[in-house]
């Protein structure tokens, strides 16, 4: 008889309650990720402090936490980001009876996040896109003080009774509430009648945190390289951006295959992109996948946008992310600065972009 395979035993503690996406991501990962010779046991905890104590005392090997939460708490002493899980549900959803392009004129859409409000105004200027609490004040209704599932239930009741046309939510909230309604993904890429809706920074990313010294070989086997690249680049960019404007900034970092980029360039009639990827004979210059970095900020009315895009090699992604922030800050200053009266340039003018 052959010797039985030895299994790596990994104990994982997951942070998040019923309204958080991380427990859902962990369960999906456990169901779909092939973990050869690795056995993972999971316990769930709602409190970050107690979970860090469990990790620090050696009662767990890894801690699963959303990237946005880890970024806000600035990490913890003696720990490091071991890897990241495959990114899931990074885009918000619109709950409505039809796709955004087919909704009635002057539809009322509620969205708690400022970024999605501005993106929807950019997509259709006739939409009445409002903050749920502003809408409650205008219509003398009482909105719940809690966000998440409670606010979603309140907005769903308004939609079901035709008071509003739709509202923006998150996929894990929609699934948890088991709502019988149509949902439409606010997609990153342009398709058919849709527009580009970049997600909020770090949205949909789940990190695995370890103590220092956790084997890198195991991290690479259980983690997702694309998601780890996204974390490394996005957190570098976020550290340099003014926190006051983060609620209106969209961002995503992802791996892209060259043929996928060429197909997108053909659909969008982007001659510059297609020629940059092909040589004079029309052959692909480099078949290796690239890292795409997209960051945008949308003006108050949605009419104007500042968007930066980079395609770089994987090994240079973090370096280019740092360089991109410098260019971003220079451009943002230029487009948000008022123009003083000048004999040569003309009369005084307001800034190009109103944040």
N, C-alpha and C positions, 0 to 999 in steps of 0.2 A: 504494500500500500504506500502511496506517495505521501509525503509529509503535507500536513494541512497548511494552507497559506496563513501567514501571520498578518493580523489586522492592526492598523494604527487606531488607537482609541483616542477620540477627540471629544472633549466635553465643552459644550457651547452654551453660553447664557445669552438670551435675547432680550433686548430692551424694547418696551412698547406695550401699550394697552390695546383695547379693542378698536380704537380709532386710528391707530398708527399703522403705517404700511409695512414696517420691518417684520413683524411676526408673520404676515401674509407672505412676504418675499422669502422668508426662511422656510416656511412650509412648502412653497412651490419649488424652492431649490432642493429641498430634501426629496421631493417626489420626482424631479426631473433630472437632477445632476448625477451622472454615473460616478460613483466614488469607489473605484477599485481598491481593495485592500485597506479601505478607511471606513471605520464605523463611527458615526457621529450621534451623540446623545444631546438633546436640547432641553433646557429648562427656561421658562419665561419669567421675567421680572419687570415690573413697571418702574422701579426706582434705579436711576443711574448710579447713585452713590453706593447702594448695597451691591449692585452688579460689579462695580469696580473693586469692592472689597472681596467679593467671591473670586474675581480674576487675580487680584493681588495675593491672596492667600493660597493660590494654587488649586482651588477647588474647581476651577474651570480653566480651559486652555485658550478659549477665544470668547470674545464678546461681540455680538452682532448689534449694530446701531446704525441709524440713518446718518448719512454723510452730513446733512444740514445740522443735526443735533451735535455731532462730534465737532464740526467746525465752530459752532457757537460756543461750546464749552472749552474750546482751545486745547483739547486733548487732556491727558492726565500723566503725571510723572511716572516713569518706569514702564510706559506702554508705547506701542507703535502701531501704525496701520499695517497689518500683515498682508491683507489683500482686500479685494472687493468682490461682491457677488454680481452676476449678470444684471444689468440695469433693467428695471421693469417699471412700466406705467409712469414714465417721466412726463408725458403729456397730459394736460388737463382734458376734461370732456365737457361737451355741451349737452345738457339734457333738454331736449325739445322734440316736437312732433316731426320735424323735418331737418334736413341738412341746412347749415347756415345760409347758403346761397339761395335757398328756396323758402326761407321764412318770410312772413308778410312784411310789408313796408312799415317802418317805424315800430318794429317789434321791441318789446321791453325785455331786456336780458339782465339778470342780476349776476354779478361776479365780485367776490370778496377781494380777489387779488388785483392790484392796480395794473399789473402787466397785462393780464388777460383782458381787462376792460379797454385798455388802449389798443391792443391788437385787434379786438373786435370792431372798434371804431374805425381803425385803419381799413379793415376788410369791407365794412359797409357803414358809410357815414350816416345812413338813415337810422341805424339802430339806436335805441335809447338804452345805453349800457350804464347801469347804475350800481353803486355799492348797496348791498342789502340793507344796511342800517340807514343810509341816506333815503332809500326808497321807503323804509318803514316810517321815517320822520315825515316825508312828503305826503304819505297816504294815511298818516295817523294810525298806523298799525304798530303792534308791539312785537319786536323781534327778540329772539332769545339772546341772552348775553354770551352763551357758549358758542364756539365755532364748531366745525366738524359735523358729526352726524345730526346734532340737534338743529343746527342752522340749515343743513341740507333738508331735513324733514319739513321745516317751516317753508323753505322755498319750493319744495315739491308740492306742498299743499296749495301754494299760490299758483303754481303751474297747472296742477290738476283741475283747479277751479277757474282757469282761464284769466286770472288776474294778471299774470305775466306770461310771456311766450316761452321762456326758458331760463336756465341758469347754468353757471359753470361750477363744476365740482371735480372731485378726484376719483379715479377708478376704484380704489379700495373702499372708499366711503359708499359709492354707488353699489358695489357688490355686497358690502356688509348690510346695507339697508334692504337689499332684495327688492328694489324698486321696479315696478312693471311700467317701464317707459323706454323710449328710444334714446340712445346716447350716441354722440358723434365726437370722434377724436379730433382734437385741435392739433393737427399734424405738423411735424417739423418740416416735411418736404411738401412742395406744391404738387397737387394732383387734381386733375379735372377742374372743378370749379372752386377748389379750396385755395387757401392762402397759406403762407408760412407763419406758423405760431411756434417760435422758439420757447422751450420750457424754462421755468425758473431755474437758477443755478443749483446744482447738486440734486435736483429733484429726481426721485426714483433710484438713487444710489444707496446701497447698503454696504457698510464697511465691516470687516472682521478685524477686531483689535486684539492684540496679543501682548504678553509681557516680552521684554527684550530677550532675545535668545531663542525665540520660537523658530523651528527649522524652516528655512526659506524653501526647501524642496517641497515640503508639505503645503506651504502657502501657494506655491505655483500650481500644484496639482488640484487644489480645491477652489482656487480663485479664477477670476475672469480678467484677462489681460486688458481688454478694452475698457472695462469699468475702472480698473486701477489707473490707467492712463487718464481717464476722465477726471478722477478724483485729484490726481497730482496736478493736472493743468488747471482745473477749475478753482481749486483752493488757492493756487498761486495767484490767479487773476483776482479772486475775491479779496484777498488780503490787501490789494493795492487800490481797490475801487472805493470811492466815498460811500460809507454805509447808508447815507441819507437817500441815495438813489437806487439802492439795490432792489426795492420793490417794483421798479419799472424796467429792470434789466433782464433780458432773456439771454440764455447761454447754453451751448451744448458742445461737448468734445466727444468725438467718436471715430472709430476706424472706418475707412472707406476703401472698397476695392476699386481699381482703376476703371474696370468695365462698367461698374455702377455709376461712377462719376461721368463717364462718357455718355451713358444713357440719359442721365439727368441733364447734361449739357445740351443734348439733342432735343429733349422735351422743352427746355427753357430757351432754346435757340441762343445758347451762351457760346459764342464763337471763341472768345478769349480763353475760356476754360478748356474747350476741346483742343485748341491749337497748342496750349501749354502742356498737354499730356501726350501729344503725338509729334513725331518727327516729320521731316519734309516729305517722306514717302508715305505718310499716313499710318505708320506703325507706332504702337505704344512704346514710349521711351523707357519706362520702368514698370514692370508688372507687379512689383511689391505693393502691398496695401499702404495707404497713407493715413495720417491723422488729420481730421478736419476740425478746425476750431471756429465756432461762430459765436459772436456776441453782438447784441443790439440793445439800443435804448430807444423807446418810442415816445414821441412828443405827447403833450397833453390831449390834443384833439385827434391824434392818430394820423394826421396828415403827413408828418415828417418823421423820418427814422434815421438814426446813425447806426450803420451795420459794418462790422469788420469781419473778414473771412480769411482763413489761412489753411493751406494744404502743405503739410510738412511730413518729413520722415519720422517714424516712431521714435528713433533714438534721439531726435532733436526736439521732441514735442515740448518738454518743460522749458527748455531754453527759449523756444519761439513764443511760448506763453508769456514769459517775462518780457520779451521784446514787444509783444503785442500790447501789453498793458501800457507801456510807455507811449506808443503811438496812439492808443485809445485815449489816454488822458490829454494828449496834445490836441487831438481832433475834437474831443468833447469841449475843451476850453474854447476852441475856435468857433464852434457852432452855437455855443451858449453865451457868447460875449456880445453885448450890444455894440453897434457900430457908431462911433462918434462922427460928428460932422467933419468933413474933410474937403478941402478945395479940390483935390484931385479925384477922390473917391465918391464925392457927392454928399448929400444930406444925411443926417443921423437916421439910423434904421434899427429896429428891434433885432434881437438875436434870431438866428435861423431856427433854432430848436428851443421850444418852451417846455421845460421839464416840470 
